[in-house]
Amino acid sequence: MLNSEFRERETITNLILYYLFKEIIITPIFYTYFRGKIYGIENVPRKNPLIIVSNHASYFDPPILGGGVGRPVAFMAKQELFDIPFLRKGIQLYGAYPVKRSLGDRGAIRAALNALKEGWIAGIFLEGTRTIDGRIHKPKLGAAMIAAKAQLPLLPVCLWGTHEILPKGARIPISVPVTLRIGTIIDPPTSTKRPELEAVTQKCAIAINEMHDLGR
């Protein structure tokens, strides 16, 4: 049964903003400039909260992933971005939630849980930072911890090709093929004990890397 703390469906405001952003900006760029492909969209539940876990190789990953899964996704953003007046309101409207580095993992977990309660899907990059090749090498336990505390499922998603969009020295994004693959639901850990968190985290990492190995 759905935890009463979490909304069964996104709010109307979230949905309207999401589809405007997707149809006007993300979809045209994804399918033309990046010649995008999406596999597994049928694996995304049409309602109920969940946690999306993904690899991360580019600043372009959040909008591509959020636009590709068909539901509004909120991602963590560093607190400093919210201190920029013209940027703060825009990223808040599209679900970004601030995380203070000084608070560490506890602050990030609390922020993600709050976003879920407000009707967003929580998007978590499993390694916590960008990797050079787009694969998962050292997954963090944060996503599994959030899933355990909320007792919500995880959905592994893989972005392929985004690590080549903005290579070192490039001033403008390069038009490279990008593929988004959506895996199948993974149940949350039954507790916050480390062995269970590690087991579920590893399961997510394996699923993402296996999808990455499929390539284009």
C-alpha positions in Angstrom: 0.0 0.0 0.0 1.2 3.5 -0.9 2.7 5.4 2.1 0.2 8.2 2.9 3.0 10.6 3.2 3.6 10.5 -0.5 1.3 11.6 -3.3 -0.1 9.0 -5.7 0.3 11.3 -8.6 2.2 14.5 -9.5 0.4 17.8 -8.9 -1.2 19.6 -11.9 1.4 22.4 -11.8 4.3 19.9 -11.9 2.8 18.1 -14.9 2.0 21.3 -16.9 5.5 22.6 -16.4 7.0 19.3 -17.2 5.2 18.8 -20.5 5.8 22.4 -21.6 9.6 22.1 -21.0 9.6 18.6 -22.6 7.7 19.4 -25.7 9.1 22.9 -26.4 12.8 22.3 -25.6 13.9 18.8 -24.6 12.1 16.6 -27.2 13.1 18.7 -30.3 16.7 18.8 -29.2 16.9 15.2 -28.1 15.4 13.7 -31.3 17.1 16.1 -33.8 20.4 17.4 -32.5 21.2 14.2 -30.5 19.3 11.8 -32.7 17.9 10.3 -29.5 16.5 6.9 -29.0 14.5 5.6 -25.9 13.9 2.0 -25.0 11.8 0.7 -22.1 9.4 3.6 -21.6 6.7 1.0 -20.8 8.7 0.2 -17.6 7.9 3.6 -16.1 4.8 3.3 -13.8 2.1 5.8 -14.8 1.5 6.8 -11.2 2.9 6.4 -7.6 6.2 7.7 -6.4 9.5 6.1 -7.1 13.2 6.8 -7.2 15.1 6.8 -10.5 18.7 5.8 -10.3 21.0 6.5 -13.2 24.6 6.9 -14.4 26.0 10.4 -14.9 28.5 11.7 -17.5 27.2 15.1 -18.6 25.6 18.3 -17.4 22.9 17.5 -20.0 21.9 14.3 -18.2 19.2 15.7 -15.9 17.0 17.3 -18.6 17.5 14.4 -21.0 16.6 11.8 -18.4 13.7 13.9 -16.9 12.3 14.5 -20.4 12.7 10.9 -21.5 10.9 9.0 -18.7 7.5 10.6 -19.2 7.0 11.9 -15.7 8.4 14.9 -13.8 11.7 14.2 -12.0 13.4 16.2 -9.3 17.2 16.2 -9.1 19.5 17.4 -6.4 21.3 20.6 -7.0 24.0 22.3 -4.9 22.8 25.1 -2.6 25.0 27.6 -4.4 22.8 27.5 -7.5 19.8 28.6 -5.4 21.8 31.7 -4.3 21.6 33.1 -7.9 18.3 35.1 -8.1 17.5 34.6 -11.8 18.3 30.9 -11.6 16.7 30.0 -8.3 13.0 30.3 -9.3 13.5 28.5 -12.6 15.2 25.4 -11.2 12.7 25.3 -8.3 9.8 25.2 -10.7 11.3 22.2 -12.4 11.9 20.3 -9.3 15.5 20.9 -8.4 16.0 20.8 -4.6 19.0 22.3 -2.8 21.5 20.2 -0.9 24.1 21.8 1.4 27.4 20.1 1.1 28.1 20.8 4.8 25.2 18.6 5.8 26.5 15.6 3.8 24.4 12.6 3.0 21.8 13.4 5.7 20.9 16.7 4.1 20.7 15.1 0.6 18.4 12.3 1.9 16.2 14.7 3.7 15.9 16.9 0.6 15.0 13.9 -1.6 12.3 12.7 0.8 10.8 16.2 0.9 10.7 16.2 -2.9 8.9 12.9 -3.0 6.3 14.2 -0.5 5.7 17.1 -2.8 4.8 14.8 -5.7 8.0 14.5 -7.6 9.9 11.4 -8.7 13.3 11.6 -7.1 16.2 11.3 -9.6 19.5 10.1 -8.1 22.8 9.7 -9.9 24.1 6.5 -8.4 27.7 7.5 -8.3 27.0 11.0 -7.1 29.2 12.6 -9.7 30.0 12.5 -13.4 32.2 9.7 -14.8 34.4 9.9 -17.8 32.9 6.9 -19.7 29.3 7.0 -18.4 29.6 3.7 -16.5 29.0 3.1 -12.8 32.3 2.4 -11.0 31.8 3.3 -7.3 28.1 3.5 -6.5 27.0 5.3 -3.4 24.4 4.0 -1.0 22.3 7.2 -0.9 19.6 6.1 -3.3 19.1 2.8 -1.5 19.0 4.6 1.8 16.2 6.9 0.5 14.4 3.9 -0.9 14.6 2.1 2.4 13.4 5.0 4.4 10.5 5.8 2.1 9.9 2.1 1.2 9.6 3.1 -2.5 10.9 1.2 -5.5 14.0 2.1 -7.6 14.0 2.3 -11.4 17.4 1.9 -13.0 17.9 4.1 -16.1 21.0 4.3 -18.4 22.2 7.2 -20.5 24.5 6.2 -23.3 26.5 8.7 -25.3 26.2 11.8 -23.1 29.8 11.6 -22.0 30.7 12.8 -25.6 28.4 15.8 -25.7 30.8 18.3 -24.1 34.4 16.9 -24.1 37.3 18.8 -22.5 38.0 21.9 -24.5 34.7 22.0 -26.4 32.8 25.3 -26.2 29.5 24.1 -27.7 27.7 20.8 -27.3 28.6 18.2 -29.9 25.8 16.5 -31.9 26.4 12.9 -30.9 23.9 10.0 -30.8 22.3 9.6 -27.3 20.3 6.6 -26.1 18.1 6.3 -23.0 17.4 2.9 -21.7 14.9 2.2 -18.9 15.2 -0.9 -16.9 12.7 -2.7 -14.6 11.6 -1.9 -11.1 13.9 -3.0 -8.2 12.3 -3.4 -4.8 13.7 -1.2 -1.9 15.8 -2.6 0.9 13.7 -3.9 3.7 15.8 -2.0 6.3 18.6 0.6 6.5 21.2 -2.0 7.5 24.4 -1.6 5.4 24.4 -5.1 3.9 20.9 -4.7 2.5 21.8 -1.2 1.2 24.9 -2.5 -0.5 23.0 -5.5 -2.1 20.3 -3.3 -3.6 22.9 -0.6 -4.7 24.9 -3.3 -6.4 21.8 -4.6 -8.1 21.1 -1.1 -9.5 24.7 -0.6 -10.6 24.8 -4.0 -12.5 21.4 -3.2 -14.2 22.7 0.2 -15.4 26.1 -1.1 -16.6 24.4 -3.9 -18.5 22.2 -1.5 -20.3 25.2 0.7 -21.0 27.0 -2.3 -22.6 24.1 -2.6 -25.1 25.3 0.7 -26.7 23.3 2.5 -29.2 
